[in-house]
Amino acid sequence: MEAAVTAGQLRERGNALFQAGDHAAALAAYTEALSLCEAEPEQAVLHRNRAACYLKLEDYAKAEADASKAIEADGRDVKALFRRSQALQKLGRLDQAVSDLQRCVSLEPKNKAFQEALRALGSSMHERMKTMSCTDSKVEQMFQILLDPDEKDEDKKQKAAQNLIVLAREEAGAEKIFQSDGVRLLTRLLDTAKADLMLAALRTLVGLCTGHRSRTAAVLAELEAPRLSAVLGVEHEQVSLAACNLLHMMFDSLKEGLQKDFRGKEDAVVPDSSKDLKVLIKHLLELLVLEGASAHGRDNALNLLIKVVPRKSSKETNNSLSLWVIDQGLKKVLEVGSTVCGAPGSLPVTENSRMSASVLLSKLYDDLKCDAERENFHRLCKDYVRSWFEGHELAGKLRAVQAVSCLLQGPSDAGNGVLELEGMMDSVLSLCASVCEAHQLVAVEALIHAADKAKRASFITANGVSLLKEIYKHSERDSIRIRALVGLCKLGSAGGTDFSMKQFAEGSTMKLAKQCRKWLCNEAMDAGTRRWAVEGLAYLTFDADVKEEFVEDKAAMQAMFHLVRSEDRSVLYAVASTLVNCTNSYDHEEPDPQMLELAKYAKQHVPEQHPKDKPDFVKRRVRKLLTAGVVSALACIVKSENPALTDSCRELISRVFLALVEEAEDRGSVVAQGGGKALIPLSLEGTEVGQTKAAQALAKITITSNPELAFPGERIYEVVRPLVSLLHLQRTGLENFEGLMALTNLAGISERLRQKILKEKAVPMIEGYMFEEHELIRLAATECMCNMAMSKEVQELFLAEGSDRLKLMVLYSGEEDEKLRRAASGTLAMLTTLHPAICKRIPQVTVHWLEILQALLLSPSTELQHRGAVVVMNMVAAEREVAEQLMASETLEILSVLAKDDQDKPRVAQAAKASLAQAVAYGLIQPNPSQA
């Protein structure tokens, strides 16, 4: 008996949580109640309630399952039948949804909601059947045109291919192609080896695989991994890229596509997809070292491995895929990373291949969880480098040194470990003196990357400057000198932004920077060499004098921006680093004055800020960068789907954007050049710091610009999630405040935006900040709630049992802070206008309600008076008993005075008159003859 009572209490709690909009918590309560409940009728009700929660949470398969259990217990349960029909519609099983709705109508023939739902669904099915009957013959016709060797009309073929691709983007069309033996026919298109037909086949297959695991498994079984891998490795760049997109979609669907599967003919049991994933990855790893594979095909394979192998989040505990790839393919990745361009028998690679290999190695290393896994990684790297270094003469030593560079750019711990192998540094130094330019390039780059990790490579710290100066002064080749200069820049920037710690003599840093700018602007040099000039500036711009000279050199800035558009994307990080330095957008904390005094007393080093790093100088530098076109360059970087755009690189770009929008007058320019669009992906992917900086930049834009112009079309809805992320407790007060201000603007635009904010579960966070001690944050939260209160769901929250929301608004309407009073009373005016039931609740929430309303009516602020008058007018209109309480108090006298002030305060007078007229209608007061 006790258990039944407990189950009942849990059900009531679930009902209250559901009404309050907390569907996940309601689901948990119903589930717990279900575990305690044994009576079948009560279980049925709980299953029905869980179905409602799952519908709200958009888990339609579970909604259907729970509704079905309720219907098993009671076949006449119309609520369960209706909920199952809603779930079935979302799952695409329209015929079964119609059957459930027909049953609802037969049980409750007068229910208009059921009749309307059945009419709408019938219309939808009719359109679908009409479309599908046309589609049957169309699919067959399209394949006939594409596969007919005698068809010479290219326009006709192109149109058929495009129609097939478009059809596959819709679920119904994709299923029709699949059921019409489409996979086999698409395989035939692939086997024609004609680029246009292959592209059509690959793009159609993407539609078939999107979010559908069982179809993806069928496509993989038909095409087989070796064929897909071979298509990825073809010379035709567009075909290779299309194959890359298909494989990426297949990986996603095999891992996460279950939720969108449709039950039907294809709903056979899909075997464990991990085997399919490993088969695909195995062939990608083999492609890396396949001599016949194209250079861009190899890059695409690396890019895919970067995206699909490492865990997306540390919350995922299983890193077995990364461990498997390390065991099976680490040496294959190093084969690409250690390739020396132009050497006999070398693999075809692009200028981005080594960077991609470094990024993949870094991500694999970061995915390791314990020392034993990392030791295995180190051992495999050392074994690989040793295999080239020992017994392969000069060619082998070059490969070994190149592998070291690759590792130093990626998992630098592993690179430093390999660098310490006996004889390795000696080989690097001897190759630096080589007469062969290619050999010298390999060695100097290794020395530079080692210099970047100077704290770990003590030899470089001790001997690096003199060695690199020697190369810089005496080499006759600019390609070598520019690399040596970068090494010097790295060693010379060890003091960072600390003005008092400079490695070089006065003026040396400026000379190096001038030479970097000169090379950067030299268009006769190839982009691959000029990017080293940006690498140098990335280090030298720690110095404020260098920053100032750089932003004065418009040609150098534009040359750098032009480089980000080149094929060599390895320059991206250096460009982003240079811009972070110029805008001072790195993290810097103000030192505690007491600690500074103590440090001086103890004769400890005290960091000093350069005079030219003060805010006025930074502001001028930002303006010059904006004028030179920095925003379009950054937007171009963000658009590039390249491994060089690492999470840390994205973070740097987010920092720069935040600096660019610091001043309100610059924000319009940033948006006009594509900054708003670029910030959205930055706020959704990357490091937590990077996402937060980008979200804060979006907030600043949303606060001072018209959001509908700054983020046109559907883009405005994409801004909501980043802004909500600023409300989390670990964010700073400023980030909380700006997030609230931006959401206030969005919430005032449309109901669809308010629904999006609700869906992102922002309302409980907004409520939390209404209790914040900081007055500006409290005010911003209250203003945000005022705009959110236009939504029916939010209005209902103010009526929820046990909630203090309405009480808080009433009390805030009586606070001393006028801005807070304005926001709270505005919310009350809106709530009482839109939801009359709230009017009846106000006298119940606090004994001070009457004096608070009277204080509003007597306020010297016309705006507060008007809001108070509207609340009173709504309360009088809502219920006679409430009106009687108001008229029995001093409120009657106040209203009578306000009603006479037509000239100065017409809106206040109008509301007061309406209240008095309603009181007369109730018979509570006598009409005033003079007013009549």
N, C-alpha and C positions, 0 to 999 in steps of 0.2 A: 504493500500500500504506500509506503514511504517513497519507494522508487517512482511510483506513478505520479505522486505530488511533485517530486523533483523534476520529472520529465515535463510536467505541465508548466512549472515555473520557467524551465528553460525555453519552452515554446513561447511563453509570453514575452520573455526577454528577446527571443529571436524576432517576434512580431514588432516589438518596440524599436529594435535596431534596424529592421527592414524599413519601417516608417521613417526613421531618421536618415536613411540613405546609406547606412553602413552594411552593404550587402554581404561582404566577406565575413564580417563578425556574426551577422544573422545566420549565415550558412553554418558557421562553426557551432552556434547554439543549437540549431535544429539537428545537426549531426550528433551532438552530444546527447540531446534528448532522445534521439532514435536508438542510441545504444542502451538507454535505460528503459525504453518503452517496449512492452510485450503485446499489448492489445492491438489487434490488426487495424481497427478503425483509426486509432490514434497514429499508428505507423503510417497509414495512408495519407493522413493530413500532413504529417511531417515530410513525407516524400513530395507531396504537392507543393509545400512551402519551399522545400529545397529546389524544386524545379524553377520556381519564381526567382530564387537567388541566382541560379545558374544562367537564366535568361538575362538577368541584369549584368552578370559578369561575362556574358558572351561565350559561355561554354555550352554550346547548343547540344552536343552529343550527350553530355551528362544531364542536361535539362530534359531531353527526350527520355532517357533511361529512368529518371526519377518520376516523371509524369506517368510513364507506362506502369511503374509499380503501384502508383496510386489508383490507376484505372483497373489494374488486376483485382484490387480489393473492392472497388466499386465502379462498375462500368457506366454508371449514370453520373459520375463526378464531372460536371461540366467545366469546372475550373481547371481540373487536370487535363481534360480533353482539349480545352482551349490553349493551355500552355504547351501541350505536346504539339498541337498544330503550328504554333509560333516557332517552336524549335525545328520542326520538320521543314517549314518554309525556309529557314536559314540554312538548313542542311541540303536544300535543293530537291527534297523529295515531295514535290508539290502534290502528286496524286494522293499520297497518304495524308498530307495536310488537309486536303479537301474533304477526305473521308471523315476525319475527326471533326471538322467544322460542320459538316452536314449532320453529324450526330448531335452536336451542340444545338443546332437550330431545331432539330426534331424534339429535343428534350425541353428547350425553352423557345418556342416559336415566336414569342413577342419580344425577344431580346434583340434590340436594334444593332448592338455592337457585333453580335454574332452574324446577323444578316449582312451587315456592311463588310465585315471581314471576308465572308464567303463570296460576296459579289466581287470584291477587289481581287481575290485569289483566282476566281474563275476567269476574270478578264486577263490576268497575268498568264494563266495557263493557256488560254486561247491564243494569245500573242506568241507564246513560246512554241506551241504546236505548229502554228502557222510558219514561224521562222524555221523550225526544225524540218518541216516537210520540204521547204525550199532548199534548206541546207544540204539535205541528203544528196540531191542531184548535183548541187553546186560542188561539193567536195569531190565527187567522182569526176566531174567535168574539169576541175582545176588540175587534178593529177593527170588526166588524159592529155591536157594541153602541155603540161610540163614534161611529161615522159615520152611524148610523141617525137621521134627523131626527124620526122618529115615536116614538123611544124616550123615554118620559117619566120612567122610574124613575131618579131622580138617584143613589140609593144604588148601584144596579146599575152605572151609568156610572162612579161614583167608584171602585168596586171593580175594574172592568175597567181603569181608568187606572192604579190602584196596582199591579195584577198585571203590567201591561205594563212599568212602571218597574222593578219588582223583577226580572222576567225578564231585562231588558236588563243588569242588573248582573252576571249570570253570563255567562261567555264563550259557553257553548253556547247560552244563551237569546238573547244578542245576535246570534249568527250565524244562529239560526233566524229571528229577526225580519227580519234583513237579507235572507236568502234567500227570505223570503215576501213580497217586494215591499214590505217595511216602510217603506223610506225614502219611497216615493211616497205611501203611506197616511198616514204621519206628516206629510208636507207638506200633505196635505188637512186634517188636524187643525189645523195652524197657520193655514191659510187660512180657517178658520171664524170667526176673530177672537173666539172665546169664551175668556175667560181660563182657565177650568179645563181645557179641551181643549188650549189652547196650552201650558200648564204641563206637562201629561202628555206632550205631544209632545216638548217641549224636554228634559225630564228623561230620557225614553227615549233620545233621540238622544245624550245625554251617555254613556249606557251603550254605545251602538253605536260611539262614537268613542274611548272610553278605550283608550289604548295600541295603537291599530290604524290604521296609516297608510292602508292601501288602502281600508278602509271609510270613513275620514274623507274621503278624496279623493272617494269616490262620493257621500257625503252632501253635500259642498260642490258637486259638479257638479249634483246634483238640486235643492238648495235655492237655490243661487246667492247670492253675497255681498250683492247689493242687498236681497234678502228678509231675510237674517239681520240686516243693519244696520237695516232698518226695524223689525224686531221688537225690537231692542235699544233703539230710540228711542221705544217706545210709552209712554203715560201710566201704564199699570198697573205699579206698582213691582216686584211679584213676577215678572211676566212678563219685564220688562227684566232683572232680576237672573238669572233662569233662562237667558235668552239670553246674558248675560255669561258664565255658567258654561260653557255649551256652547261658546262661541267660545274661551274659555280652554283647554278640553280639546282643541278642534280644533287650536289653535296648538301645544300640547304634542305631540299625536300626529303632526302634520305634521313637527315638528322632530325628535322623538326616539322615535316609536312603532315604528320598524322592528323592533326587537328582539323585539317581542311578536307580530309578524304570523304568521298561520297560513297554511300552504300549502294551497290547495284551489281551489275554483271562483273565489274572488276574487283569486287570486294572479297577476293580470295585471300587466304591468310598470307600476309607478307612476311617472309622470313626475316630474321634479325639482320638489320641493315649494316651492322658493323663489318660484316664480311665483304659486302659490296663496296663500302667505303675504302677498306684496305686494298682491295683489288685496283680501284681507281688510283689511289695514292701510289701504289707500287709501280703502276705504269707511268705516272707523272715523274717519279724518281728515275725510272729507266730512261725517260725522254731527256733528262738533264745531260746524260752522258752519251746520247745517241748521236753519232757523227753526222747522220743525214738530216737531223732536225735543224730547222732554221733558227737564227739567233733570236728573233722575236718570239718564236714558239717556245724557246727555252725560257725567255723572260716571263711569258704568260704562265708557264708551268710553275716557276718560282712564285709568281704573284698568287696563284691559286693555293699553293702550299702555305703561304703566309696567312691567307684568309681562313683556311679551313682546318689547319692542323692544331695550332695552339689553342688552349682554352680561352674563351671570350672573357671569362671573369674568374677571379680567385675563389668565388663561391662554388664553382664547379670543382668537385674534389677529384674527378678522374682525369689524370693526365697520361693515360696509357697510350693514346694515339701519338703524342709527342715522343714518348719513350720508344715506341715501335719505329717511328720515323728516324730517330737518332740511331738506333741499332741497324736499320735497313738502309738508311740513305744519307747519313752524315757525310760520309766520304764522297758520295756523289755530288752533294751540295758544294763541298770543298773543291771538287774537280772544276766546277764552274768558277768559284771564287778565286782559284789559283791559276786560271788560264792567263797566259801571257799573250796578248794580242800580237799577231804577226809571226809568232814562233811556229816552226814546222810542226804540222800535225795538231795544231791547237783547235779547240772547239770554236765554232762560230758564235761570237757573243756581241752584245751591243755595249755602248758606253754605260748603260744602266745595270748590266748583268751582275757585276761584282757587288754593287751596292745592294741589289735585291738579295743576293746570296748572304751578305752580311746581316741584312734585316731578318731574314729567315733564321739564320744561326742564332741571332740575338733573341728572337722570340722563342725559339726552342729552348735556349738556355734559361730564359726567364720563367719558363713553364715548369722547370724542375723544382721538386719540393724538398729534397734532402741532400745532405753532403754526399751520400753514396752515389746518387744520380749525377751530381755535378762532377764527382771524381771520374765516373765512367766517361762523361763528355770530354773532360780534359785528356783522359788516356787515349780516346779515339782520335782527338785532334793531334796529339803528339805523335801517335803511331803514323798518322797520315803524312804529317810534315817530315817525319824522320824517313819515311819510305822514299820521298823525293830527295831529301837532303843527302842521304848516304848512298853512294855508288852510282849516281846519275850524272856526274860531272857538272858542267856549267848549266846546262838546260834544267837539270834537276834542282840545282841550288836556286835558280830563278823561280821555279814553280814553288819551292818551299818558302822563299821570301815573299812571294805574292800571296801565298796562303796566310802568312803571318799578318800582312796588311789587311786582308779580308777579315781575319779574326779580331784584329785591333779595332776595326771599324764597327764590328758587331759585338760579340761577347768578349770584351776587352780582358777579362780575367783569364780566359782561355788563351787569348793572344799573348798576354804577358808571360804566361806559363811556357808557351812555345818559344817565345823570344829568349828565354833563359836556357834553352837547349845548348849544349856545348858546341861552340863554333859558329852559332847563328849570327851573333852580332859582328863577329869578324868577317863573315861573308857579306853582310850588309855594307860594312865599311869598305871592303875591297871592291865591291860592285859599284860603290859611289864614285870610284876613280876610273871606272871602265871607259874605254873610248867609244863604246857602242851606246848610242843614245837610248835605245830601248832598254838595255840592261841598267843604265844609270837611272832612268825614270823609275823602274821597279824598285831599286834600292833607295833612292831619295824619298819616294812615297812611303816606304816602310819606315824610314827614319822619322819622317813627319808624323806618321800615326803613332810611333813610339814616343815622340816628343809630346804628343797630345796626352799621353798617359805618363808624364814625366815623373810623377811622384812614385810610380812603381818601377820605372826603369832608371835606376840610379846612375847608370853609365851615361845615359843621354843627358841627364841633368848636369853631370860633371863635365862632359866633353861636347855636348850638343852645340852650344853657341859657336865655339871656335871651328868645329867641323863644318857646320852649315855656312858660316861666314866665308870659309875657304872656298866652298862650292859656289856660293853666290858671287864672290868677287872674280873667280878665275874661269868659271865655265863660259864657253862661247855660245851656248845654246840657251835661248830665252825660256824654252820649255823646262830646262833643268833649273835655271836661275829662279824662275817664279816659284817652283816647288821649294827650293832651299829658303827663299824669302818667307814662305808660309811657315816653315819650321821655326825660323827666327821669330816670326810674329807670335807663334804659340808659346815659345819659351819666354818671350819678352812681355807677355800679358799675364804672367803669374800673379801679379799684384791685383788683378781684376780692376775694380773701380776705385781702389784705395790710392788716392793721389800721392801718398807719401811712400809707396812701395813701387818704384820703377826699376826695371831690370837694366835698361840701357841708359847711355849717356844722354844728356839734354839734347833734344833735336833729332836723335836717331829714330825714334818712333815716327816722327813726322816725315822723315825722309823715306822710311819704309812704306808709309801710307801713301805718299805721293807717287812712289814707284808702282804700288798696287793699282792706284787710280789710272795711271798712265797705261798699264797693261790692260786694265779692264776696258778702256776706251779704244784699244787697238783692234779694229775690226779685221785686220789682216791675219790676226791669230785665230785659230779655231776655238770654238766655244768650250771644248774640253780643257784647253789650256787656260783660257781666260777665267774659267770658274775658280781656278786656284787663286786668282787675285781677290775674288770675293771671300775665299777661305781666309786669306790674310787679313782682310778688313774685318771679318767677323771677330778676330782677336784684337786687332789694333783699335777698334772703336770702343774698347773699354776706356780709352783715353778721351776725355772731353774735348781736347784740342783737335784730335783727329775727327771726332763727330762733327764739330763745327765746320771744319774744312770740307768734309765730305758733303754735307747738305748744301754748301755753297757751290759745289761742283755739279751743276744740273746734268751735264753730259755723262758724268760717272754714275749718277743715280739712275738715269734713264738706260744707260748701258747695262746696269745690273738688273733693272726691271725687264729689259729685253731678253736677258739670259734665261729668266725663268720660263720663257716660252720656247726655249730650244729643246732639242731632243734629249740632251744630257740633263736629267732631272736630279742628279746627285748634288746639284748646286743649291737645292731648295733649303736645306738646313742652314747653310752658310748665309744665304740671303735673309732668312728669318732671324738668325742670330744677330746679324748686323743691324737690322731694323729694331730689334729689342734693345740693343745698346743705344742706338740713336734716340729712341723714345723713352729711355730709362724705365722700361716697363718690366724690369726684373724685380724680384722681391727685395725690399730693403727696409729694415726696421730702424726706427730712430733709437739710438743708444740712450740708456738711462743716464741723466746728467750726473747722478751720484756715483754710478759705476765708472763714468769717464774720469771723474776727479780721483777716484781710488786708483784707476789704472795709471794716471799720470804720476800720482804719488809713488806708486810701486815701480815706476819707470818701465811700465809695460807698453807695448805698441798700441797706439790709438788710431783707428782708421780715420782718414780725412776725406771729405768730399771736395771734388774739384769745384772751384767757383763757377765754372761754366756748366755744371750739372744742376744748378739751382732752377726752380720751376719756370722762371721767365725764359731762360735759355731753352729749356725742353719744349715749352709752348711754341717758340719760334721755329725750332727744328721740325716739330710736327706739322706746322703750316707749310714749311718748304717741301716736306715729303708729300703732303697732300697735293700741292701744286704740281709736283713732278710726276704724279700718277701712281702713287703707292697703292691705292685701293684696288685699282684694276689689276695690278701685278699680284697682289695677295689673292684676289678673287680667282685669278688664273691658276695660282698654286693650288687652291682648295679644290678646283674642278679636276685637277690632274689625278687620275686613278693610277697611282704609282707607289711602289713600296717605299720610295724616298720620302713620301709624305707620312712619316712615322707619327706615333702618338705624341712624342716629345716635340716634333716639328709643328704639329697642329697646336700644341700648347703655346709655343712661341708666337705663332700667328695670332692666336686668340689674345695674347698679351698685347701685341701691337695694335690690334683692332680696339681693345679697351682704351689704350692710350689715345688713339685717333678720335674717339668719340667723347673724350673727357670734357671738351668744351662744347656746350650746346649749339653754338653757331656753326660748328664743323660737321654736325651730324647729318644735315641735309646733303652735303657734298659727299659724305661717305655712302649714304643710301643711293644717291644718283649714280655713283660709279660701281654699284653692284655689291656694296659692303653688307647690306642687310641680308641679301640672298646667301652670301658666303658664310655669314655667321651662323645660320641655322644648322648646317651639318657639323660645324665646329662645336656647337653647343650640345650635340647629341652623341658624338663619338670622341674618343681620345682619353687623355688622363682626366681625373676628376678636377684638378686645378684648371686645366685647359677648358673643359666644359663650363666650369663656373665663370671663368673670365669672359667667355663668349656669351653666356647667358646674361651676364651683367651688362655687357655692351648692348645686347638686344634690349634690355630693360631701359637703358639710357635713351636709346632711339625711340622706344615706344612711349616713354614719358613725355618727350618734347615734340615729337612729330605726330602727324595724323597717321595712325597705324594702318589705315586702309590704303594710304598712298605709299607708305614705307614698305608694306608687305602686301602687295596686291593679290587678288584672287584667293586661291586656296592656301597661299603661303602664310596668311595671317593666322590660320589654325595651327600651323606647325610651330608657331612662336610660343604657344601656350605652355607646352611641356617644359621647355628650358626655363621659362619664367617661374613656373611652379617649383622647379628644383632650387630656386633661390630662397624658398621659404623653409628649407630644412634647418633644423636646429644648429647643425655644425657650421652653417654659413655665418658671415659677419653681420653685425647690425645694419651696416650700410647696404649689404646685399639683400637682406630681408626687406629693408625699407624700399629699395628701388624695385624689387620684385613685386611688392604690394602695390606700389604706385602704378607700375606698368599694367598689372592685372586689373586695377581699377579702371584704367582707360579702356582696356579690351572689354571688360564686363559691361561697360556703358554703350557698346556698339550694337550688339545683336543678341537675340536669344540663343542662336546657334553657338556663339562664342561662350556664352554663359554655360551652356550644356557641355562644351568642351572642357571648361574649367572644372565643372562638377565631375566630369568623367575622370579627370586627372587627380581626383580626391583632394582638391585644394581647400575646400570649405573648412574642414576641421583645423587645418593649419592656419587659415585666416582667423578663425575664431580664437585659436590659441594666442595669436599676437594681439588680440583685443585686450588681453590681460597683461601685456608687456609693460614693464616699468617705464621704458623710454617713451616719452610722450609723443614723439613724431611717429614711431612705429605703431603705437596704439591708435593714433589718429588715422594713419594710412590703412590699417586693418579695418577700422570702422567705416571709412569711406569706401573701401573695397566691398565690404559686406552690404553697404547701402545699395551699390549697383547690382550686386548678386541677388539682392532681395526682389528684383524684378522677376526672378524665376520662380515658378510655382513650387518646385521641389524645395527651394530655400525657404519660402514662406511657410511651408509645412513644418520645417525644422523648428520654427519659432513656437509651434503649437505642441511639440513633442512633450509627452509626460516626463517629469523629472528634469526638464531642461531649464537652465537659467539664462538662456539667450535673450528672451524678451525682457527679463528683469534687468539684465546688464544694459540693454539699449535705453530703457526708461531711466535708469540711474545715471547713465552717461549724458542723458538729455538735461540733467541738473548739475553737471560738473561746472567748475569755474572756467576751465579752458574753453573759450568761445568756439574755436575750430572744432573741438571734439563734440561740443553741444550741437553744433550745426550738422555734423555728420550723423550723429545719433538721432537727432530729431527728424532729420531728412529721411532716415531709414524708417522711423516710426510713421511718418506721414505716408510713405510709400506702402508700408505693410498694412496700415489700417485702411488705405484706399483700395488695395488689391485683394485683401483677405479680411472681410468684416469680422470673422470669428476671433481675430486677434484683438479687436476692440473690446470684446467681452472679457478677455483674459487680463488686460492691463491692470484693472483694479485689484486683481488677485495676486499679482507678482510682488508688489511692495506697498507698504502703508503710506509711502511718500509720493505716490503717483499724482495725487491731486495738487500738492504744493509744487511739484515739478512742472506740471502743465500750466499752473497759474504763473509760475516764474517765467515760463516761455512767453506767455501772453503779455506779460508786463515788461519784457526785455526791451532795452533801448534799440536793439537791432531789429529792423523791420523784417529781415529775412527769418530770424528766429521766431518773431511774432507770427509770421505767416505760417510757418511750419507747425507751431503750437495750435493755431486756429484751425488748420486742416485736420490735425489729429483729433481735436475736440469735436469738430463737425462730423467726422467719420464715426466717432464713438457715440455721439448723440443719435445719429442715423441708424446705428447698428442695433440698439436695444433700449427699450423704454426705461428699464431698471438702471442702466448706466447713466442715461440722460437725467434721470431723477436725482442721482447722486451729485451730478455736476451742477444741476440747477439749484440744489439745496445748499450749495456752497457759494463762496465769493465769486466763483467763476461766472455766475449770472450777471453780476454787476460789471465785471471786467468786460464781458462780451457786449453788454449794453453800451458801454463807452466806446469800444472798438467799432461797433456797428455804425456809429455816427461819423467816423473819420473817413468819409468817402473821398475827400479831396487829396489828402496826403498819402493814405495807405489803402487804395481801392481794393486790393486783393485780400488784405486782412479783413477789411470791413465786409466784403462779400461773404467770406467764410463765417464770420461772426453772425451775420444776418441769417445765413442758412441754418446755423445751430439754433438760433432763437426761433426761427420759423418752425423747425421740427419740434421744438419744445412746446410751442403753441399747439401744434397738431396733436401732440400726445395729451394735451390738456394740463400740462405741468405749470404753465404760466399763462397770463392773460396777454392778448395782443396789445402792443403799444400804439395808441391812436395816432400819436404824432408821426410814427414811422409808417403807419398804414396810409 
